């Protein structure tokens, strides 16, 4: 009798698996159909706008999950969309904030944020929290909302700290936007008029790491304005960190300021080898050197991977071959982070796995560490049910280690 029940249970699970597979196929076919018209639009901003309109409609008419399922397809056929994936996810966050939250729900806990929310380096979350902070520029309020987001995604990803303190980066954006509304025109061009008050609010966050991520958000927005010469702000191309010194910042704000200024300059820097070498050879503190080096590597990956495909990371990896083992390992881990943050949504791991198979990685005896780096980051990018499936894509000699780590992590996180 028990054997009969077991057979029935197995059959039901099999049929359920077929049903889920068919549902996924139907969803994918529908997503391709929705975006088919945008494939006929010329590459560039017009095509991006077309895709964003379809995503917006799906979010409003169906669900956030349905809207975000369009991202992998759009990423694959639109180079323009892929190159600015984080920015486009930001815009999805804009839609959720203005169309769902502010005009209707007004309660973050009632919005159904799915696992796909974190694609494109968490751009959707950034867009949403940026506007929430702009409308509520209070440090205590936004810290409470950030912690609520963090707890929510911890539960969704089986207690992996997916969000961490990075949710305070968009808070920094929001503080800058809220402050800019009150900067008189005669103060335009004065960076202190745009930075001082937001940094003061960042300083009201108790922990050093929280302050750091908030300040990163402040300087990201300001460097964006400098690049586009808004509010009278601009770069000194001969000395990109001059404004950090001009601000006469407390030591705690110097690192995020330098980080964002250098990262922004790397977007057009054709002499990346010299920039990396200058950091390694500098007399800065070790932790500052490692931070700046890491930001340049991940920034270069985000820029080149969608322009050059696989050759984007190969070029960056090649630049790091001349460094000692410490900085080579740091380079490798940040290449992987860049690929996981900016790769094809929900398929980011595929390019990361290719890196570990590169001959130069084997020659530096870094293959094992490379795969281990990816394994340990899987819980931060993928929901529990997908991690085991991804482990099956690893080489045979690493596969079981991946599965054991994922199983142990799931059990540990679930306690």
N, C-alpha and C positions, 0 to 999 in steps of 0.2 A: 504493500500500500504506500509506504513511504517512498519507495522507488518511483511509483507512479506520480506522486506529488512533485518529486524532484524533476522528472522529465517535463511535466507541465510547466514548472517554474522556469526551466531552461528555455523551453519553447516561447514562453511569454517574454523573457528577456531578449531572445533573438528577434522576435517580432517587434518589440519596442525599439531595439537597435535599428531595424530596418525603417521603422516609422520616423525615428529621429533623423536618420540619414536622408530620407526622402524630404523631410521638412527643410533640412539645411540646403539641399539641392534646389528646392522650390524657391527658397529665400534668395539664393545666389542668382538664379535665373531672373527672378523679379528685379533684383538690384541691377543686373546688367541691362535689363530692359529700360529701367528708369533713367540710367545714365547714357543710354545709346545716343540720344540726341546731342549730348554734350561732346561726344566723340567726333561729331561732324563740325563742331565749332573750331575755328583756328586756335592753335596753341597760344597760350598767353593769358592775360587778365580776363579776356572775354570768356575763355573756357573755364577758368577758375570761378568766375561769377556764375556761370551756368551750373556748375557742380554744386556750388554753395546754395543756390536756389533749390535744387533738388533735395539736398541734405536738410535744409530748413523746413521744407514741406513735409518730409518724412518725420522729422522730430515733432512737429506740431500736430500732424494728422495721425501718426502712428505711435512712435515711441522714440526715446533717445537711442535705444539699442538698434532700432531699424535705421535711424539716421547714420549711426556710427558704422554700421555694416557696409555702408557705401564707400568708406574710406579706403580699404584695400584695393577695391576695383578702380577707384579714381586715381589712387597712387600709381597703379600699374600702367594706365593708359595716358595719364596726363603728367608730363615731366614738370610743367609749371606748378601743378598742384602738389606733386611730390616734394619739390624743392622748398615749398613753403608749407609743409604739412602741419607744423606746429601752429603757424599763423591761422591756417584754415580751421584747425581744431579750436583755436581761440574763438573764431567766429561762431562755431557751434555753441560754445559756452555763452557767447553774447545772446544768441537766440533763446537759449534756455533761461537766461536771467531775465530778459525783457519780455519774452512771450509767455513763459510758464511761471516764473517766480514772481516778478514784480507786478504783472498785470493780472495774476490769477491766484496762485497758491500762497505766496508770501511766507512760506515755511519750508526751509531747506530739507528737513527730515521727511517731507512728503513727496520729494522728487525722487524718482526711480533712476539712480545713476547705475548703469550696468558695468561689468568688468571692462568692456570696450572703451569706457570713459578715459582710460589712462593712455590710449594710443597717442603717437606723435608727441612723446615727451610730456604727456599730461596737459596738452594745450587746452582741452575743453575745461578742465578744472581751473586752469589759470584764467581763462576768459571769464568764467563765472565769478570766481573769487575777486578778481580785479574790479568788476563792477560793484560787487557787494561791498567791498572796502571803500570804493569811491563814494558810494551813497551813505556809508557808515564809517567814516574815518576815525574810528576809536580803537585803540590798541587792545583794550580788554575785550571788546566785542568780537573783533576779528580773530583774536587768539582762541576764544571760546568756539567760534565757528570752524576754525582750522582744526582744532582738536576733535570736533564732532565729525568732520570729514575723515580725519585720520582713523578714528575708531571705527567708523562705518566701513572703510575699505579694508581695515585690518580684519574685520569679521568676514568680509566678502572673499578675501584672499587667505582665509584660514590663519589669521593673525600675522601674516607677513606685513612688515611696516612699509607698505607700498608708497604712501604719501610722505611720511616723515615730516620734517620741518620745511620741506620744499614748498608746502602750501603757503608759506609766508612770503615767498618770492612774489606771487601776484598781489599779495597785500601791499608790498612795497610799491608795485605799479599803481595800485589804487590810491595810496597815500599821495603819490606825486600828482596824479590827475586831480584829486580833490584840492590839493594846495594850489595847483596851476590856475584854477578857476578864480583865485583871489590875488594873483600876482599882477600888479599894475603894469601897463605897457612900458612905462619908463624904466622898469626893472628888467625888461627882456634883455637877454644877453648876459645877465648876472647869474651865474650858476648857483650861487649861494641862495638866491631868492627862490630857486626851485628845489634845492636839496636840503636846506637846513631844517625846515619844519618836518618833512617826511622822515629824515634821519632821527629827529627828536622822538617821533612816534615809534620808530624801530627800537630806539633806546629804552623805551618803556616796557619792552618785552624782557622778561627776567633772565632768560638763559642766553649765553653767548652765541650758541649755534642758531637760535631763533633770530637774534639780532643780525647775524651774518646773512641769513637767507633773505630777511626783509630788506637789508641794505643792498643785496644783489639785485632785488627787484627795483629798488630806487634807481640805481645806476644803469640798469638795463634800459629803463624808460628814458632817462636823460641822454644816454648815448644814442638811442634811436633818434631822439630829437636833434642831437648834434649832427648825426649822419644826414638827416633830411633838412638840416638848417632851420628848424622850427624855433620859435620864440627867441630868435637872434642868437642861438647857440650853434657852435661849429667846432670842428676838430682843428688842432694844430698838428698837421701831418708830420712835422719834424720832431714832435715830442708829444705823443698821444696821451701821456700821463701827466702833462703839465697842469691840467685842471685839477687833478687830485691834489697836487701840491698847493695850488692856488686856493683851494678850499680850506687849507690849514686844518685838516681833519684830525680828530682824535685817532690814536693809533688803531683802534678797533675798526674804524671805517676805511683805513687805507687799503687793506687787502681786497675787500669787495670792489672798491673804486678802481684799483689797478687791474683787477681781474676783468671787469667789464670793459674798461678802456682798451686793454690789450686784446680781449676777445673780439671786440668790435673792429679793431684795426686788422685782425687776422682775416676778416671777411674779404679783404682786397689785397692782403699781403702776398706778393709773389715771391718773397724771399723767406719762406717759412723755415728753411734749415737754419738760417742765421738767427732768426728769432728764438728758435728752440735752443740753439747753442748758447745764445746770450743769456738765457735764463739759467741753463745748467752751470755756466761759468760765473754767474753773478755772485755777489757777496750777500745776497738776501738770506734770511733765515731758511732753514731746510724746508719747513712746512709751507712757507710762502712760495719757494721755488717749485715745490711739487704741485701746489695748487695752480700756479700760473702755467706750468708745463702741461698739466692735465687739461686745463681749459683750452689751450691752443690746439691740442690734439683732438679733443672732442669737437671743438668748433670747426676744425678743418674737415673732419669726417662729415659733419652735418652739411657742409657746403659742397664737398666733392662727391659724396656717394650718389646723390641724385643726378649730378652732372656727368659723372664718368662711370657709373655702375661699379663693377667689381674693381676696376683700376683705381677708383677713388681711395679705397682703403689700402691697396697695394702701394700706392705712391707714399701715403703717410707712413706705412710700415717700413718702407724702404728708407725714409728719412731717419728712422730711429735706430737703424742697424749700427750706426757709428757710436752710439752711446753705451755707457757701462751697463752692467746687468740691472742695477737699480732702476735707471731711467728707461731701459729697454722694457723691463717688466711693467713699469708705469705706463709707458706708451701703449703696450699691448692691451692692458686692462682698459685704457681709455678709448682705444679703437673699438673694442667690444662694447663698451658703454655707449659710444656714439652710434654704433650700428643698432643696438637695442633701443635707443631713444629715437632714432630717425629712420629706421628701416621700414619695410612694408608692414603696415599695421596688422598686428596679430600673427605675422610671419617673420618678425624681426630676427629671430634666432637663426634663420637659414644662412644669412650672410655672415653672421658671427661664427657659425660652424666652419665656414669656408676659410676663415682667417687661421684657425688652428691647424689646418691642413697645408698651409703655405710652407714651402721648403725652408725658407729663412727661419721660421718659427722652430722647425725641427732642428736645424743647424745650431740654434741658440739653446737647445735643450729646454725649450719653453712650451712644447706641445702639451704636456700633461697639465701644467699650470694654466694654460690657455683654456682647455676644456673644463678644468675645475672652476675657473672664473665664471664661465657661462652657467655651469650647473648651479653654482651658489646664487646666481642672479635670477634664475627661473621663477622662484616664488615672488619676485618683485614685479614681474611683468605678465604672468599668466595665472589664471585661476587654477585651482587644484586639479580639476579633472583633465586639464590640457597638459599639465606638466609631464605626466607619465607618457603621454603620446609623443611629446617632443623628445623624451629620453630615447625613444625608439629610433630616432633619426641620428643619434650619435654613433660613432664607430663601435664595432662589436666589443673592443677591449675597454671601452669607457661606458658602454650602455648600462651594465649592471650597477656600476658605481653611481651613475646618475639616478637610476630607479631607486636605489637604496637611500640616497640622499634625499630625494623628493619624498619618499615614504617616511623616513625619519623626521624630516622637516615638518611634514603634515601632522605626524603624531605629536611632535614636540610643540608645534604651534597650536594644536587643538587642545592642549592641556590648559 
